[in-house]
């Protein structure tokens, strides 16, 4: 069940990311952000591949924590770019792609 749920959420995130890149609306951003957070909560809840991801780096910090923190930082950057009239759609797509890559890193 958890694998199916995570796969469905990842597909929903992809679709919402495309919608967000086109619309650039705050409402769509919040929907995208909620999907990302739900994915992260479910991944942690079901312990998907967390044994391999909980390694300690040279500074003694958990790798899982670093991935979650990076996703949050990318969401903040995406917010800034979305609110900036000067940000190109290609920049938004790149940021959405980075977030997706980190989620896949967490998932697999």
N, C-alpha and C positions, 0 to 999 in steps of 0.2 A: 504494500500500500504506500509506504513512504517514497519508494522509487517512482511510482506512478505520479504521486502528488508533486514531487520535486520536478519531474519532467514536464508536467502540466504547467507548473508555475514558471519554469524557465521559458516555455513557449509563450505564456501570457506576457512575460517580461519582454520578450522579443517583439511581440505584436505592439505592446504599449510603447515601447521605445521608438518604433517606426511612426506611430501616431504622434508621439511627442515631438519627434524631429520635424514633422510636417506642420503641426498646429502651433507649437511653441506656447501653449497655454498653461497657466498655473494649475488649472484643474487637472489637466492631463499629466503634469509633472507630479502632483500629489498622488495620483493613481499609480504612476510608475514607481514612485518612491515607496508606496505602501506594498506593492508587489515585491520589490526588492527586499524590504524588511521582513515580509512574510516568508520569503524564500530562505532568508538567513535564519529566522527563528525555527523553521521546520528542519533545516539542515542540522542545526544544533540540537534540537529536540530529539530527532531520530538518530543522532550520532553518526551520520553518514560520513564514513571515511575520516572521522576525527582522530582516530588512533594514530594515523600517519601524519596528520596535520598538527598535532599537539607537540611537535618537537620543540626543543628549546634552542634558540639561536645563541650566538656568541655572547650576547648581553644578558642572557638568562630569561628572555621574554618568550612567551608562547607564540608560535607561528600563527595559530588560529586567530589569536587576538590581533595580530598584525594585519591579517587579511580583512577582518571585520572593520578594523580602524581605517584601512585604505578604502574600503567600499564607502564608508561614511564620508571620508574626505572627498572622494569622487562625486558623491551626491551633492555635497556642498558646492563643489566647483561647477557642477551641472546647473545648480540653482543660480549661481552668479552669471553663468553664460546665458541662461534662459532669460534672466532679467535684463541683461545687457542688449540693447538694440543693435550693437555692432557685431555680435557673435554670428558667425555664418552657420548655416545648417550643417555644413561638413564638420565644423567643430563640435556641434552637438552630437552628431553621429559618432564621431571619434570618441567622445566622452562616454556615450552609451555603450560603445564597443568595449571600452576599457572596463566598465562596470561588469558587463557580461563575462568578460574574460576572468575577472576575479571571482565571480560567482561559480563559474565552471571549475576554477582552481579549488574552490571550497568544496564543490560537489564531488569531484573525482579525485 
